[in-house]
Amino acid sequence: MTDTAANAVNTENLAPVFQIQRVYLKETSLEQPNSPAILIEQQQPSVDIQLGVEATPVAEGVFEVCVTATVHTKIGDKTVFLVECKQGGIFEIRNLPEDQMGPVMGIACPQIVYPYLRASVADLITRAGFPPVHLAEINFQAMYEQQQAQAAATQQ
């Protein structure tokens, strides 16, 4: 093998890799603890939505990134329904500088997984007999930067 061919192989092996391996619904739950009585209430329920992102290594260069949504609707102090969905994605991420790994797993990967999560949440709520709750678009870059700022403030 010539030096040029060897360098081409080494360069190719070090080229950044970002591939989606799979997107899947990892976990979901629905609770309607006050049904059917709560279903005849005429008041408008309050809706609380919480989001979370987590990333874990699965194998060398392979990571699972999950986005979780919790939707809790109440009328007064009584729960109408509580939905939690965790949408996961498996990503192959190799040969990236360490300082880019956080943004890729905290911004790029959640942006890919989130539309699937939105559809899963709306579908589950509709199947439960309620009007769908459509999760708003999320700016994962702003969310990531806010988390980094909070982490930095906590360390100081």
N, C-alpha and C positions, 0 to 999 in steps of 0.2 A: 504494500500500500504506500502510495506516495505521501509526502508530508501534506500536500494540499488536500488529498482525500481524507487523511487522518484528521486534519483541522476541520474539515467540513463535517465529519461525523461527530467530533467533539462539540462543535458549535451547535449542531442539530440537537445533541443530547442536552445542551444547556439552554436551549430556547425556552422561553416561558410557555407554560401549558396551562390552559384554563378550559375545562370541559365539563359539561353537565352529564353526569352518569345516569341520574334518575331523580324525578320529583314524585313524592308520594305523600299520602295522608297517613301520618304516623299515629295519631291518637285523636279521638273525638269523644265528647260526652255531652249529653243533654239531660237536664233535670227540670221537671215541672212539678215541684213539691206541693203546690197549692191548687193543682188542677183537679177537678173541673170547675170548682167554685170561682177561682180567679178569672176564668174565661168569660164570665158574664158581667164582670166589672165594666163600667162605662168610662172610667177615668183613663187618661193617657198615661202610659207607664214612663218612668224615667229609665234611661239607658246609659249604662256605664261600660266603656270599652277599654280594655287594657291590652297592650301588645308587648311581646318580648322576643328577643333574638338570642339564640345560643349557637355556638359553633364548637364541635368536638372532632378531634382526629379519629379516623376510622382505621387507616393503614398509612403506610409511607406515601405521602403526597395525595392522600384521599381524605376528604373532610365531610362531615355531615353538618349542615346548617339548617336549623329549625326556626320557624317563626310561629309563635303562639298567639292566639287571640282569645280573650275571655270576654264574653258579652253577657252582662247581668242586667236584666230588666226587672223593675219593681213597680208596684203600685203601693204607695205608702211604705210600710216596712215588710210587705209580703212579696216574695219572689214570684214573678210571672214565669220566667224561664232563665236558666243559666246554661250557657253554651261555652264549651272550651274546645278549640281545635288546634292541633299542632301539625303543621305542614312541614315536611322535611325535604331536603334535597341533598344528594350526594354529588360532590364536585371533586374532580381531579385538578389539583393546583400544584404545579411544580415549577422550580427554578425561578421563583420570584424573590426579590430582595425582602428580607424580614420586615422592613418598615412598610412594605406594601401588603403584607398578608392581612393585617388588621382591617384596612379599608376594603379589601376584596371580600373578606368574610363578613364584614359588618355592613357593607353597602351593596356591592355587586350581587352577591349570592342572595341576600334577602329580597332584592328587587326582582329576582327571577322567581323566587318561591311565592312571594306575596300574592300575585294574581290568582294562583291556585287556592291559596288560603281564603281569599275573599269569596271565591265561588263556593268553596266547601261550607263556609259559615252561612252564606245566603241560602244554599240548598238545604242544609240541615234545619234551619229555622223555618223555611217554607214547608218542609216535610213534617214539621211539628205542628203545623196548622196556623202559623203566624205570618204576618207580612214579612218579607225578607228584610234583614238589616244589612245594608250595603256599607261595608267598611270603606272609609275615605282613603284616597290615595295618600301614601306616606312618603315623605322625603327622608329616605334612610341615611343620606349624607348628613343632614342636619341632626338626625337622631344619634348617629354615630359620633359626631363632633360634640354634641351635648354630653354623651356618656363619657367621652375622653376628658372633657373639661371637668366633669364631676369627679372622675377618678383622680385627676391631677390635684383638684382641690382637697380631696380626702387624704391624699398622701402628704400634703403640706399641713 
